[in-house]
């Protein structure tokens, strides 16, 4: 799985950061210290960490991930990363 999306709400720049969905690599989620949760009203699970996005990006860089793009969608910031 070479692509990864992470996101956070603009008002929550210090965390938590969403780092994966229910199909994400469990080893990667363990490395990030992510916990799986299901938010009331959603029919899917997501992984999150209490770290700020900058901390998550630093951890992912150590594993060879690079930011491909970053954007704001409404009140959400989203980063797309890729690993060779």
N, CA, C and O atoms as CSV, one atom per row, in Angstrom:
chain,resi,resn,atom,element,x,y,z
A,1,UNK,N,N,0.847,-1.180,0.000
A,1,UNK,CA,C,0.000,0.000,0.000
A,1,UNK,C,C,0.891,1.241,0.000
A,1,UNK,O,O,1.225,1.758,1.066
A,2,UNK,N,N,1.279,1.725,-1.186
A,2,UNK,CA,C,2.221,2.845,-1.228
A,2,UNK,C,C,1.600,4.216,-0.989
A,2,UNK,O,O,2.335,5.166,-0.719
A,3,UNK,N,N,0.275,4.360,-1.077
A,3,UNK,CA,C,-0.361,5.661,-0.855
A,3,UNK,C,C,-1.023,5.700,0.514
A,3,UNK,O,O,-1.527,4.696,1.016
A,4,UNK,N,N,-1.006,6.899,1.104
A,4,UNK,CA,C,-1.605,7.084,2.422
A,4,UNK,C,C,-2.191,8.484,2.492
A,4,UNK,O,O,-1.555,9.445,2.060
A,5,UNK,N,N,-3.397,8.607,3.031
A,5,UNK,CA,C,-4.016,9.909,3.284
A,5,UNK,C,C,-4.060,10.136,4.785
A,5,UNK,O,O,-4.444,9.247,5.545
A,6,UNK,N,N,-3.666,11.329,5.209
A,6,UNK,CA,C,-3.861,11.718,6.598
A,6,UNK,C,C,-4.613,13.038,6.594
A,6,UNK,O,O,-4.520,13.804,5.635
A,7,UNK,N,N,-5.355,13.307,7.657
A,7,UNK,CA,C,-6.138,14.540,7.688
A,7,UNK,C,C,-6.377,14.991,9.116
A,7,UNK,O,O,-6.232,14.223,10.067
A,8,UNK,N,N,-6.745,16.251,9.241
A,8,UNK,CA,C,-7.150,16.813,10.524
A,8,UNK,C,C,-8.087,17.970,10.268
A,8,UNK,O,O,-8.089,18.555,9.185
A,9,UNK,N,N,-8.879,18.296,11.261
A,9,UNK,CA,C,-9.757,19.453,11.175
A,9,UNK,C,C,-8.910,20.710,11.417
A,9,UNK,O,O,-7.991,20.680,12.236
A,10,UNK,N,N,-9.201,21.793,10.730
A,10,UNK,CA,C,-8.416,23.024,10.856
A,10,UNK,C,C,-8.353,23.500,12.299
A,10,UNK,O,O,-7.306,23.967,12.747
A,11,UNK,N,N,-9.448,23.390,13.029
A,11,UNK,CA,C,-9.438,23.850,14.412
A,11,UNK,C,C,-8.690,22.895,15.340
A,11,UNK,O,O,-8.529,23.182,16.526
A,12,UNK,N,N,-8.227,21.750,14.802
A,12,UNK,CA,C,-7.541,20.741,15.613
A,12,UNK,C,C,-6.119,20.500,15.110
A,12,UNK,O,O,-5.660,19.358,15.080
A,13,UNK,N,N,-5.419,21.565,14.714
A,13,UNK,CA,C,-4.087,21.399,14.134
A,13,UNK,C,C,-3.104,20.710,15.070
A,13,UNK,O,O,-2.086,20.184,14.620
A,14,UNK,N,N,-3.399,20.709,16.371
A,14,UNK,CA,C,-2.518,20.061,17.342
A,14,UNK,C,C,-2.903,18.597,17.546
A,14,UNK,O,O,-2.300,17.921,18.379
A,15,UNK,N,N,-3.872,18.104,16.822
A,15,UNK,CA,C,-4.311,16.725,16.919
A,15,UNK,C,C,-5.753,16.666,17.370
A,15,UNK,O,O,-6.261,17.660,17.888
A,16,UNK,N,N,-6.426,15.565,17.201
A,16,UNK,CA,C,-5.909,14.314,16.657
A,16,UNK,C,C,-5.766,14.374,15.134
A,16,UNK,O,O,-6.309,15.259,14.473
A,17,UNK,N,N,-5.031,13.419,14.610
A,17,UNK,CA,C,-4.818,13.296,13.179
A,17,UNK,C,C,-5.375,11.955,12.725
A,17,UNK,O,O,-5.059,10.922,13.317
A,18,UNK,N,N,-6.196,11.956,11.686
A,18,UNK,CA,C,-6.710,10.720,11.106
A,18,UNK,C,C,-5.620,10.156,10.202
A,18,UNK,O,O,-5.090,10.866,9.348
A,19,UNK,N,N,-5.288,8.886,10.389
A,19,UNK,CA,C,-4.151,8.319,9.660
A,19,UNK,C,C,-4.493,7.085,8.830
A,19,UNK,O,O,-3.617,6.540,8.158
A,20,UNK,N,N,-5.726,6.639,8.860
A,20,UNK,CA,C,-6.050,5.462,8.061
A,20,UNK,C,C,-7.503,5.064,8.193
A,20,UNK,O,O,-8.248,5.602,9.012
A,21,UNK,N,N,-7.889,4.098,7.360
A,21,UNK,CA,C,-9.241,3.559,7.414
A,21,UNK,C,C,-9.181,2.094,7.829
A,21,UNK,O,O,-8.110,1.576,8.143
A,22,UNK,N,N,-10.317,1.440,7.829
A,22,UNK,CA,C,-10.382,0.070,8.326
A,22,UNK,C,C,-9.559,-0.919,7.501
A,22,UNK,O,O,-9.331,-2.046,7.941
A,23,UNK,N,N,-9.113,-0.514,6.316
A,23,UNK,CA,C,-8.319,-1.395,5.456
A,23,UNK,C,C,-6.821,-1.059,5.494
A,23,UNK,O,O,-6.050,-1.600,4.702
A,24,UNK,N,N,-6.414,-0.191,6.386
A,24,UNK,CA,C,-5.017,0.241,6.466
A,24,UNK,C,C,-4.122,-0.865,7.015
A,24,UNK,O,O,-4.579,-1.777,7.703
A,25,UNK,N,N,-2.846,-0.759,6.694
A,25,UNK,CA,C,-1.837,-1.727,7.146
A,25,UNK,C,C,-1.739,-1.691,8.669
A,25,UNK,O,O,-1.366,-0.664,9.237
A,26,UNK,N,N,-2.066,-2.795,9.336
A,26,UNK,CA,C,-2.038,-2.800,10.804
A,26,UNK,C,C,-0.652,-2.548,11.385
A,26,UNK,O,O,-0.532,-1.963,12.461
A,27,UNK,N,N,0.407,-2.987,10.682
A,27,UNK,CA,C,1.774,-2.743,11.169
A,27,UNK,C,C,2.105,-1.254,11.139
A,27,UNK,O,O,2.731,-0.732,12.062
A,28,UNK,N,N,1.685,-0.579,10.080
A,28,UNK,CA,C,1.908,0.867,9.977
A,28,UNK,C,C,1.118,1.600,11.057
A,28,UNK,O,O,1.622,2.538,11.673
A,29,UNK,N,N,-0.113,1.172,11.280
A,29,UNK,CA,C,-0.940,1.813,12.309
A,29,UNK,C,C,-0.320,1.620,13.698
A,29,UNK,O,O,-0.367,2.526,14.530
A,30,UNK,N,N,0.264,0.439,13.947
A,30,UNK,CA,C,0.969,0.197,15.216
A,30,UNK,C,C,2.164,1.124,15.358
A,30,UNK,O,O,2.391,1.696,16.424
A,31,UNK,N,N,2.936,1.273,14.268
A,31,UNK,CA,C,4.109,2.146,14.284
A,31,UNK,C,C,3.720,3.580,14.639
A,31,UNK,O,O,4.432,4.259,15.379
A,32,UNK,N,N,2.586,4.033,14.107
A,32,UNK,CA,C,2.129,5.395,14.361
A,32,UNK,C,C,1.456,5.537,15.730
A,32,UNK,O,O,1.211,6.650,16.194
A,33,UNK,N,N,1.161,4.410,16.367
A,33,UNK,CA,C,0.457,4.451,17.646
A,33,UNK,C,C,-1.019,4.766,17.477
A,33,UNK,O,O,-1.647,5.349,18.361
A,34,UNK,N,N,-1.570,4.373,16.322
A,34,UNK,CA,C,-2.958,4.702,15.989
A,34,UNK,C,C,-3.937,3.750,16.663
A,34,UNK,O,O,-3.639,2.581,16.906
A,35,UNK,N,N,-5.107,4.289,16.955
A,35,UNK,CA,C,-6.208,3.518,17.524
A,35,UNK,C,C,-7.385,3.554,16.559
A,35,UNK,O,O,-7.658,4.577,15.932
A,36,UNK,N,N,-8.073,2.431,16.449
A,36,UNK,CA,C,-9.236,2.346,15.563
A,36,UNK,C,C,-10.480,2.796,16.326
A,36,UNK,O,O,-10.666,2.458,17.495
A,37,UNK,N,N,-11.325,3.566,15.641
A,37,UNK,CA,C,-12.581,3.981,16.256
A,37,UNK,C,C,-13.666,4.052,15.193
A,37,UNK,O,O,-13.390,4.155,13.998
A,38,UNK,N,N,-14.899,3.995,15.660
A,38,UNK,CA,C,-16.064,4.155,14.800
A,38,UNK,C,C,-16.868,5.310,15.370
A,38,UNK,O,O,-17.411,5.211,16.470
A,39,UNK,N,N,-16.944,6.388,14.636
A,39,UNK,CA,C,-17.674,7.577,15.071
A,39,UNK,C,C,-19.162,7.346,14.855
A,39,UNK,O,O,-19.576,6.859,13.803
A,40,UNK,N,N,-19.960,7.696,15.851
A,40,UNK,CA,C,-21.402,7.528,15.774
A,40,UNK,C,C,-21.947,8.153,14.495
A,40,UNK,O,O,-21.674,9.316,14.198
A,41,UNK,N,N,-22.706,7.386,13.754
A,41,UNK,CA,C,-23.300,7.869,12.507
A,41,UNK,C,C,-22.527,7.445,11.271
A,41,UNK,O,O,-23.068,7.491,10.166
A,42,UNK,N,N,-21.261,7.029,11.432
A,42,UNK,CA,C,-20.471,6.552,10.297
A,42,UNK,C,C,-20.607,5.041,10.189
A,42,UNK,O,O,-20.710,4.352,11.204
A,43,UNK,N,N,-20.609,4.526,8.974
A,43,UNK,CA,C,-20.664,3.086,8.780
A,43,UNK,C,C,-19.282,2.523,8.429
A,43,UNK,O,O,-19.174,1.509,7.740
A,44,UNK,N,N,-18.240,3.185,8.905
A,44,UNK,CA,C,-16.869,2.758,8.673
A,44,UNK,C,C,-16.019,3.103,9.891
A,44,UNK,O,O,-16.399,3.940,10.709
A,45,UNK,N,N,-14.875,2.453,9.999
A,45,UNK,CA,C,-13.926,2.732,11.080
A,45,UNK,C,C,-12.780,3.571,10.528
A,45,UNK,O,O,-12.523,3.583,9.324
A,46,UNK,N,N,-12.103,4.266,11.419
A,46,UNK,CA,C,-10.937,5.054,11.034
A,46,UNK,C,C,-9.893,4.940,12.124
A,46,UNK,O,O,-10.216,4.698,13.287
A,47,UNK,N,N,-8.642,5.116,11.744
A,47,UNK,CA,C,-7.540,5.129,12.693
A,47,UNK,C,C,-7.146,6.571,12.967
A,47,UNK,O,O,-7.138,7.401,12.058
A,48,UNK,N,N,-6.821,6.868,14.217
A,48,UNK,CA,C,-6.386,8.210,14.563
A,48,UNK,C,C,-5.287,8.146,15.618
A,48,UNK,O,O,-5.157,7.160,16.343
A,49,UNK,N,N,-4.505,9.211,15.687
A,49,UNK,CA,C,-3.497,9.394,16.734
A,49,UNK,C,C,-3.728,10.763,17.350
A,49,UNK,O,O,-4.296,11.647,16.708
A,50,UNK,N,N,-3.299,10.941,18.572
A,50,UNK,CA,C,-3.463,12.241,19.227
A,50,UNK,C,C,-2.374,13.232,18.826
A,50,UNK,O,O,-2.422,14.397,19.221
A,51,UNK,N,N,-1.390,12.781,18.042
A,51,UNK,CA,C,-0.296,13.650,17.596
A,51,UNK,C,C,-0.775,14.681,16.582
A,51,UNK,O,O,-1.776,14.486,15.892
A,52,UNK,N,N,-0.035,15.780,16.513
A,52,UNK,CA,C,-0.263,16.790,15.480
A,52,UNK,C,C,0.173,16.235,14.117
A,52,UNK,O,O,1.027,15.351,14.064
A,53,UNK,N,N,-0.393,16.733,13.030
A,53,UNK,CA,C,0.002,16.254,11.703
A,53,UNK,C,C,1.511,16.337,11.461
A,53,UNK,O,O,2.079,15.447,10.829
A,54,UNK,N,N,2.164,17.386,11.952
A,54,UNK,CA,C,3.605,17.524,11.749
A,54,UNK,C,C,4.360,16.339,12.338
A,54,UNK,O,O,5.310,15.848,11.728
A,55,UNK,N,N,3.952,15.877,13.510
A,55,UNK,CA,C,4.603,14.732,14.159
A,55,UNK,C,C,4.376,13.467,13.331
A,55,UNK,O,O,5.297,12.672,13.141
A,56,UNK,N,N,3.153,13.286,12.841
A,56,UNK,CA,C,2.838,12.120,12.012
A,56,UNK,C,C,3.652,12.153,10.718
A,56,UNK,O,O,4.199,11.133,10.298
A,57,UNK,N,N,3.731,13.326,10.089
A,57,UNK,CA,C,4.509,13.451,8.849
A,57,UNK,C,C,5.982,13.139,9.093
A,57,UNK,O,O,6.619,12.506,8.252
A,58,UNK,N,N,6.537,13.569,10.223
A,58,UNK,CA,C,7.932,13.256,10.558
A,58,UNK,C,C,8.131,11.753,10.704
A,58,UNK,O,O,9.124,11.216,10.215
A,59,UNK,N,N,7.210,11.068,11.366
A,59,UNK,CA,C,7.304,9.612,11.542
A,59,UNK,C,C,7.231,8.892,10.200
A,59,UNK,O,O,7.987,7.954,9.948
A,60,UNK,N,N,6.310,9.339,9.336
A,60,UNK,CA,C,6.148,8.696,8.035
A,60,UNK,C,C,7.346,8.936,7.125
A,60,UNK,O,O,7.682,8.077,6.310
A,61,UNK,N,N,7.990,10.083,7.251
A,61,UNK,CA,C,9.185,10.363,6.453
A,61,UNK,C,C,10.279,9.350,6.771
A,61,UNK,O,O,11.017,8.934,5.878
A,62,UNK,N,N,10.387,8.954,8.026
A,62,UNK,CA,C,11.390,7.955,8.423
A,62,UNK,C,C,11.152,6.610,7.759
A,62,UNK,O,O,12.080,5.814,7.618
A,63,UNK,N,N,9.912,6.350,7.349
A,63,UNK,CA,C,9.574,5.098,6.670
A,63,UNK,C,C,9.637,5.224,5.151
A,63,UNK,O,O,9.327,4.269,4.438
A,64,UNK,N,N,10.033,6.384,4.654
A,64,UNK,CA,C,10.160,6.568,3.212
A,64,UNK,C,C,8.962,7.196,2.532
A,64,UNK,O,O,8.932,7.276,1.304
A,65,UNK,N,N,7.981,7.640,3.285
A,65,UNK,CA,C,6.830,8.319,2.691
A,65,UNK,C,C,7.185,9.765,2.371
A,65,UNK,O,O,7.907,10.422,3.122
A,66,UNK,N,N,6.668,10.252,1.246
A,66,UNK,CA,C,6.867,11.637,0.827
A,66,UNK,C,C,5.517,12.259,0.516
A,66,UNK,O,O,4.636,11.589,-0.021
A,67,UNK,N,N,5.345,13.530,0.846
A,67,UNK,CA,C,4.096,14.231,0.550
A,67,UNK,C,C,4.001,14.453,-0.957
A,67,UNK,O,O,4.909,15.008,-1.575
A,68,UNK,N,N,2.888,14.011,-1.535
A,68,UNK,CA,C,2.614,14.207,-2.955
A,68,UNK,C,C,1.805,15.480,-3.140
A,68,UNK,O,O,2.067,16.271,-4.046
A,69,UNK,N,N,0.817,15.670,-2.268
A,69,UNK,CA,C,-0.007,16.873,-2.345
A,69,UNK,C,C,-0.651,17.140,-0.991
A,69,UNK,O,O,-0.723,16.270,-0.123
A,70,UNK,N,N,-1.113,18.374,-0.847
A,70,UNK,CA,C,-1.791,18.790,0.377
A,70,UNK,C,C,-2.864,19.775,-0.044
A,70,UNK,O,O,-2.650,20.593,-0.939
A,71,UNK,N,N,-4.024,19.696,0.605
A,71,UNK,CA,C,-5.106,20.611,0.261
A,71,UNK,C,C,-6.012,20.831,1.468
A,71,UNK,O,O,-5.949,20.101,2.457
A,72,UNK,N,N,-6.833,21.827,1.365
A,72,UNK,CA,C,-7.875,22.060,2.348
A,72,UNK,C,C,-9.217,21.758,1.708
A,72,UNK,O,O,-9.497,22.205,0.595
A,73,UNK,N,N,-10.046,20.999,2.411
A,73,UNK,CA,C,-11.382,20.653,1.932
A,73,UNK,C,C,-12.355,21.101,3.011
A,73,UNK,O,O,-12.495,20.429,4.033
A,74,UNK,N,N,-13.025,22.218,2.800
A,74,UNK,CA,C,-13.883,22.760,3.845
A,74,UNK,C,C,-13.046,23.103,5.061
A,74,UNK,O,O,-12.125,23.914,4.967
A,75,UNK,N,N,-13.347,22.505,6.194
A,75,UNK,CA,C,-12.602,22.735,7.434
A,75,UNK,C,C,-11.587,21.623,7.707
A,75,UNK,O,O,-11.142,21.460,8.843
A,76,UNK,N,N,-11.216,20.857,6.674
A,76,UNK,CA,C,-10.309,19.721,6.824
A,76,UNK,C,C,-9.039,19.943,6.016
A,76,UNK,O,O,-9.092,20.415,4.880
A,77,UNK,N,N,-7.903,19.602,6.603
A,77,UNK,CA,C,-6.625,19.598,5.898
A,77,UNK,C,C,-6.292,18.155,5.553
A,77,UNK,O,O,-6.422,17.272,6.400
A,78,UNK,N,N,-5.862,17.903,4.313
A,78,UNK,CA,C,-5.585,16.543,3.850
A,78,UNK,C,C,-4.223,16.496,3.176
A,78,UNK,O,O,-3.901,17.341,2.341
A,79,UNK,N,N,-3.414,15.485,3.551
A,79,UNK,CA,C,-2.120,15.241,2.935
A,79,UNK,C,C,-2.167,13.882,2.254
A,79,UNK,O,O,-2.662,12.910,2.826
A,80,UNK,N,N,-1.654,13.818,1.038
A,80,UNK,CA,C,-1.514,12.544,0.318
A,80,UNK,C,C,-0.022,12.223,0.286
A,80,UNK,O,O,0.788,13.042,-0.148
A,81,UNK,N,N,0.330,11.029,0.747
A,81,UNK,CA,C,1.727,10.616,0.789
A,81,UNK,C,C,1.920,9.362,-0.052
A,81,UNK,O,O,0.986,8.585,-0.249
A,82,UNK,N,N,3.138,9.173,-0.544
A,82,UNK,CA,C,3.481,8.005,-1.343
A,82,UNK,C,C,4.828,7.468,-0.900
A,82,UNK,O,O,5.730,8.227,-0.546
A,83,UNK,N,N,4.952,6.157,-0.925
A,83,UNK,CA,C,6.221,5.501,-0.592
A,83,UNK,C,C,6.638,4.652,-1.771
A,83,UNK,O,O,5.840,3.874,-2.293
A,84,UNK,N,N,7.878,4.793,-2.193
A,84,UNK,CA,C,8.400,3.989,-3.311
A,84,UNK,C,C,8.568,2.554,-2.890
A,84,UNK,O,O,8.995,1.721,-3.691
